Amino acid sequence: MGTRRVLVTGCSSGIGLAVAARLAKDELRRFKVVATMRDLGKRGPLEKAAGDSLNKTLEIKQLDACSESSIRECVNSLQDRRVDVLVNNAGLGMIGPLECQSIDARKELFDTNFFGLARLVKEVLPDMKRRQSGHIVVMSSVMGTQGLLFNDVYSASKFAVEGFCESLAVQALKFNIKTTLVEPGPVVTEFERKVYEDAESIDFSGTDKETAKIFREIYLPYSKKIFASLGQTPEEVAEQTVKVITDKEPPLRHQTNRLYMPMTALKHADPTGRLPLDSFYKMTFKHDKVFNATLAMLHLLKRIGGKK
């Protein structure tokens, strides 16, 4: 297999930046990276991370996942419109009580997280079909397989992404096109920091006092502990993503954080859904000491694993 052209979206920071830089610096020079972002004014961190690979194995282009014309213009600018690997990474986050979130804000999130993916696939899929070759890699989330407290809309968008890709994968395989959902757990990035910053300024007037209290005094502290104990770096997720891209038989789903797998395993252990629902309820509202002890143990395992 020769050099593959990889189109990566959402490369101004976080996972997208890390994936683009890692692919561009591949020692075997297997990739030509087209790193895209909506605002080219934010290209500085990517240029720094790319280093000597800039304008050699990595080029930066403008692409707005919410605009079909922007996507088409970017793909048309590529030689033969060839995209061997699409890494769909652009996304928005949202946490908080549902009653405090406007319909417009929810639509905006879906427009990027789900319809952005749908627009990109619509543009590159016909060419992949004609070439009988391609790999669609989608940055999903463990929240695309299991909903979590106060992540209602974000989780819904990732469930939509998972259903879309699972359905598409069957048809795509007929044309020798692979589909992979990369499912990180908590990742410490600017994306998450912005989500939590926005949470600090939520107007709680649309919800009741108890719900607001649960969000501020239980969810936010718990969530921050989870990130501190289990959070991966963008570079760790990028390394896992590269392994998926270079795999001869890539999986449909790949969770990047093995320490988070026991959480998602609960769902598969009981098809009725009672076990995960009951477990998360008790961990959140009744057994905070068990929750903290479990996180402490997982954090220790992460440190031990990191030293190997």
WORAHU-V986889 format. One line per field, one symbol per residue. ss: DSSP state (~ for helix, > for strand, _ for the rest). phi: phi as a letter, one per 30 degrees, with the letter a starting at -180 (. if undefined). psi: psi as a letter, one per 40 degrees, with the letter a starting at -180 (. if undefined). A space follows every 50 residues. Layout:
ss->???
phi->???
psi->???
This chain:
ss->___>>>>>_____~~~~~~~~~~~______>>>>>>>__~~~_~~~~~~~ ~~~>___>>>>>_____~~~~~~~~~__~~~___>>>>_________~~~ __~~~~~~~~~~~_~~~~~~~~~~~~~~~~~__>>>>>>__~~~______ _~~~~~~~~~~~~~~~~~~~~~~~__>>>>>>>___>__~~~~~~~~~~~ ___~~~__~~~~~~~~~~~~~~~~~~~~~~_>_~~~~~~~~~~~~~____ __>>>__~~~~~~~~~~~~____~~~~~~~~~~~~__~~~~~~~~~~~~~ ~~~~~~~_
phi->.ddcdccccicdaideddddddddceddhdbcccccadcddcdedddddd hdddiccbbcbdacdcbdddddddddddehhdbdbccdbeabcabkdedc cddddddddddddcdedddddedcdedddddhalbcccdcadddcadbei cedddddddddddeddddedddddciccbbcccdcdbdbdedededdddd cdddddbddddddeddccdedddddddddcecdedddddddddddcddbd ddbbddcdddeedddedddbedidddddddddddcbbdddeddddddddd dddddddd
psi->hahhhhhhifedibddddddddddehdefeihhhhiidheefeddddddd beehecehihihhheehdddddddddeihefhhdhhhhdhiiihiihdee hiddddddddddddddddddddddddddddefiihhhhhbideeehiihe fdddddddddddddddddddddddefhihhhhgibhhhiddddddddddd ehhedeiiddddddddeddddddddddddehiiddddddddddddehdgi idihhehddedddddddedhdeedddddddddddedfddddddddddddd dddddde.
